[in-house]
Amino acid sequence: MEMKFIAGPCVIESAELLDRVAERLAAINRSLGTDIVFKASFDKANRTSIRSFRGPGLEKGLQMLADVRAKWGLKLLTDIHEAWQAAPAGEVVDVIQIPAFLCRQTDLLVAAARTGKTVNIKKAQFLSGADMRFPYEKAAEAGAADIWLTERGNIYGYNNLVVDFRNIPDMLRIAPTVVMDCTHSVQRPGAAGGKTGGDREFVPAMARAARAFGANGFFFEVHPDPDRALSDGPNMLRLDELENLIKTLL
């Protein structure tokens, strides 16, 4: 199976950021023969603090993503948090993502499946890989033709995550495509004074370990200057490091 790659900034900060990241992803696609799916969120509804930046919202955000496709020819992925967002998102993007915290929300899964687009379901921080059979079945029975499952670590006490890489082969018994979320898995949730911390130095190792366990998709949040990012900066990969990491995985 062809290896899948997802990359982009955590949240839509500006048209300029999207353009800069998309330009680099398009160049990597030309260089390596990949088909990286561009990811960005129009609304981060699950930020730790009410004061945290959330994004431009559905209407403006989807238009900005459509502009990325028109200019750079990239496939698109975005996440939804409420069932009513599925239909408008499905008119713009190729992949609708279900956030990990929400992966058991039946109405959300069904609405995403009914768009006819690929549905990427992120494994909850409190579920095992084998447990993902049930969200998968909800989406499949609602008519989703293509369903991906994504590993992103499990809660380990407070403010920490641990990855059990056995979840990858467990989920491959359920779905043909299993993605490793290499950046969210190095988060330290809520550990930075009302924000999520993280350890981006471990992102490459997470990717390589997941590859060894059979992952055939890889998710990287990337940013030209992660330390100035408006969301998830501590765990995001630097944009200029992405191409070499993808080379090692290929």
C-alpha positions as CSV (number, residue, x, y, z in Angstrom):
1,M,0.0,0.0,0.0
2,E,1.2,3.5,-0.8
3,M,2.4,5.3,2.2
4,K,0.2,8.3,3.2
5,F,1.4,11.6,4.7
6,I,-0.5,14.3,6.3
7,A,1.1,17.6,7.2
8,G,0.3,21.2,7.9
9,P,-0.1,23.8,10.8
10,C,-2.2,23.0,13.8
11,V,-4.6,25.8,13.2
12,I,-5.3,28.3,10.4
13,E,-3.4,31.4,11.7
14,S,-3.3,33.4,8.4
15,A,-3.4,33.0,4.6
16,E,0.3,33.8,4.6
17,L,1.1,30.8,6.9
18,L,-1.0,28.5,4.8
19,D,0.7,29.6,1.6
20,R,4.2,29.2,3.0
21,V,3.5,25.7,4.3
22,A,1.6,24.6,1.2
23,E,4.4,25.8,-1.1
24,R,6.9,23.6,0.8
25,L,4.6,20.6,0.8
26,A,4.0,20.9,-2.9
27,A,7.8,21.1,-3.5
28,I,8.3,17.9,-1.4
29,N,5.6,16.1,-3.4
30,R,7.5,17.0,-6.6
31,S,10.9,16.0,-5.1
32,L,9.9,12.7,-3.5
33,G,6.8,11.6,-5.6
34,T,4.6,11.8,-2.5
35,D,1.0,13.0,-2.2
36,I,1.0,14.9,1.1
37,V,-2.4,15.8,2.3
38,F,-2.5,19.4,3.7
39,K,-3.9,19.7,7.2
40,A,-5.1,22.7,9.1
41,S,-8.0,23.3,11.5
42,F,-10.6,26.1,11.0
43,D,-11.6,26.0,14.7
44,K,-9.7,24.4,17.6
45,A,-12.8,23.9,19.8
46,N,-10.9,21.8,22.4
47,R,-8.2,24.3,23.4
48,T,-7.1,24.1,27.1
49,S,-8.0,27.7,27.9
50,I,-10.9,29.9,26.8
51,R,-8.3,32.6,26.0
52,S,-6.5,30.4,23.5
53,F,-6.6,31.2,19.8
54,R,-9.1,29.0,18.0
55,G,-8.9,30.0,14.3
56,P,-11.0,31.9,11.7
57,G,-14.1,29.7,12.0
58,L,-15.9,27.4,9.5
59,E,-16.8,29.7,6.6
60,K,-13.7,31.7,6.4
61,G,-11.5,28.7,7.2
62,L,-12.9,26.5,4.5
63,Q,-12.5,29.3,1.9
64,M,-8.8,29.6,2.9
65,L,-8.3,25.8,2.6
66,A,-10.0,25.9,-0.8
67,D,-7.6,28.6,-1.9
68,V,-4.7,26.3,-0.9
69,R,-6.1,23.6,-3.2
70,A,-6.6,26.0,-6.1
71,K,-3.1,27.4,-5.9
72,W,-1.0,24.4,-4.9
73,G,-3.1,21.4,-6.0
74,L,-2.9,19.7,-2.6
75,K,-5.4,17.4,-1.1
76,L,-7.0,18.7,2.1
77,L,-7.8,17.5,5.6
78,T,-9.6,19.3,8.4
79,D,-11.2,18.2,11.6
80,I,-14.8,18.8,12.7
81,H,-16.2,19.0,16.2
82,E,-20.0,19.1,15.6
83,A,-22.1,17.0,13.2
84,W,-23.5,20.0,11.4
85,Q,-19.9,20.9,10.3
86,A,-19.5,17.7,8.3
87,A,-21.5,18.6,5.2
88,P,-19.9,22.0,4.5
89,A,-16.4,20.6,5.3
90,G,-17.1,17.7,2.9
91,E,-17.7,20.1,0.1
92,V,-14.1,21.4,0.4
93,V,-11.8,18.8,1.8
94,D,-10.8,15.2,0.8
95,V,-10.5,13.9,4.4
96,I,-12.7,14.7,7.4
97,Q,-10.9,14.1,10.7
98,I,-12.6,13.1,13.9
99,P,-10.7,14.4,17.0
100,A,-9.5,11.9,19.5
101,F,-11.6,13.2,22.3
102,L,-14.7,12.8,20.1
103,C,-14.1,9.5,18.4
104,R,-17.1,7.7,20.1
105,Q,-19.6,10.5,19.2
106,T,-22.0,8.5,17.0
107,D,-23.7,11.5,15.3
108,L,-20.3,13.0,14.4
109,L,-19.0,9.8,12.9
110,V,-22.2,9.2,10.9
111,A,-22.3,12.8,9.6
112,A,-18.7,12.5,8.5
113,A,-19.3,9.2,6.8
114,R,-22.3,10.4,4.9
115,T,-20.2,13.1,3.1
116,G,-18.6,10.3,1.0
117,K,-15.2,11.6,1.9
118,T,-12.4,9.7,3.6
119,V,-12.9,9.7,7.4
120,N,-9.8,9.7,9.6
121,I,-10.7,8.7,13.2
122,K,-8.1,9.5,15.8
123,K,-7.9,7.0,18.6
124,A,-9.0,8.5,22.0
125,Q,-6.4,9.0,24.6
126,F,-8.4,6.5,26.8
127,L,-8.9,3.7,24.3
128,S,-6.9,0.8,23.1
129,G,-6.2,0.0,19.5
130,A,-8.6,-2.9,19.6
131,D,-11.4,-0.6,20.9
132,M,-11.3,1.3,17.7
133,R,-13.3,-1.4,16.0
134,F,-16.4,0.2,17.3
135,P,-15.9,3.8,15.9
136,Y,-14.8,2.2,12.7
137,E,-18.0,0.1,12.5
138,K,-20.1,3.2,13.1
139,A,-18.5,5.0,10.2
140,A,-18.6,2.0,8.0
141,E,-22.2,1.2,8.6
142,A,-23.1,4.8,7.9
143,G,-21.6,4.4,4.4
144,A,-18.0,5.6,4.6
145,A,-16.0,4.1,1.8
146,D,-12.6,4.8,3.1
147,I,-11.7,5.0,6.8
148,W,-8.3,5.6,8.4
149,L,-7.5,5.1,12.1
150,T,-4.8,7.2,13.8
151,E,-2.7,6.5,16.8
152,R,-1.9,9.5,19.0
153,G,-0.9,8.0,22.4
154,N,-2.7,7.3,25.7
155,I,-3.0,9.4,28.8
156,Y,-0.3,8.4,31.3
157,G,-1.2,9.9,34.6
158,Y,-1.5,13.7,34.5
159,N,-0.1,15.9,31.7
160,N,1.6,13.1,29.8
161,L,1.1,10.6,27.0
162,V,2.7,7.3,26.3
163,V,2.5,5.4,23.0
164,D,1.9,1.7,23.0
165,F,3.0,0.8,19.5
166,R,1.1,-2.5,19.7
167,N,-1.9,-0.4,19.0
168,I,-0.7,-0.1,15.4
169,P,-0.9,-3.8,14.4
170,D,-4.1,-4.1,16.5
171,M,-5.7,-1.3,14.4
172,L,-4.4,-2.8,11.1
173,R,-6.6,-5.8,11.8
174,I,-9.5,-3.3,11.7
175,A,-8.6,-0.9,9.0
176,P,-6.2,-1.1,6.0
177,T,-4.8,2.4,6.7
178,V,-3.3,3.2,10.2
179,V,-1.7,6.6,10.6
180,M,0.8,7.5,13.3
181,D,0.2,11.1,14.6
182,C,3.9,11.7,15.3
183,T,3.4,15.2,16.7
184,H,0.4,15.0,19.0
185,S,1.9,11.8,20.5
186,V,4.7,13.9,22.0
187,Q,2.3,16.4,23.7
188,R,2.2,17.1,27.4
189,P,-1.5,18.0,27.6
190,G,-2.3,21.0,29.7
191,A,1.3,21.0,31.1
192,A,2.3,24.5,30.1
193,G,0.2,26.8,32.3
194,G,-3.2,26.7,30.5
195,K,-1.6,25.4,27.3
196,T,-0.4,22.1,26.0
197,G,3.3,21.4,26.2
198,G,5.4,18.9,24.2
199,D,8.7,17.4,23.2
200,R,9.2,17.9,19.5
201,E,12.7,16.4,19.7
202,F,11.1,12.9,19.8
203,V,8.9,13.3,16.7
204,P,11.4,11.6,14.3
205,A,11.8,8.6,16.7
206,M,8.0,8.3,17.0
207,A,7.7,8.1,13.2
208,R,10.5,5.6,12.8
209,A,9.2,3.4,15.6
210,A,5.7,3.5,14.1
211,R,7.1,2.5,10.7
212,A,8.7,-0.6,12.4
213,F,5.3,-1.6,13.8
214,G,3.7,-1.4,10.4
215,A,2.1,2.1,10.2
216,N,1.4,3.1,6.6
217,G,0.4,6.7,7.3
218,F,2.2,9.5,9.1
219,F,0.7,12.8,10.5
220,F,3.0,15.8,11.2
221,E,1.9,19.2,12.3
222,V,4.5,21.5,10.9
223,H,5.3,25.2,11.2
224,P,8.1,27.5,9.9
225,D,8.6,28.8,13.5
226,P,6.9,26.5,16.0
227,D,8.0,28.6,19.0
228,R,5.7,31.4,17.6
229,A,2.8,29.1,16.6
230,L,-0.6,30.0,18.1
231,S,-1.4,26.4,18.9
232,D,0.6,23.2,19.6
233,G,4.0,24.9,19.1
234,P,6.0,22.8,21.5
235,N,5.1,19.5,19.7
236,M,5.1,20.7,16.1
237,L,7.9,19.8,13.7
238,R,9.9,22.6,12.0
239,L,8.8,22.8,8.4
240,D,12.4,22.7,7.1
241,E,12.9,19.3,8.8
242,L,10.0,17.5,7.2
243,E,11.5,16.4,3.9
244,N,14.4,14.6,5.4
245,L,12.2,12.8,7.8
246,I,9.9,11.6,5.1
247,K,12.9,10.4,3.1
248,T,13.9,8.2,6.1
249,L,10.4,6.7,6.2
250,L,10.3,6.0,2.5
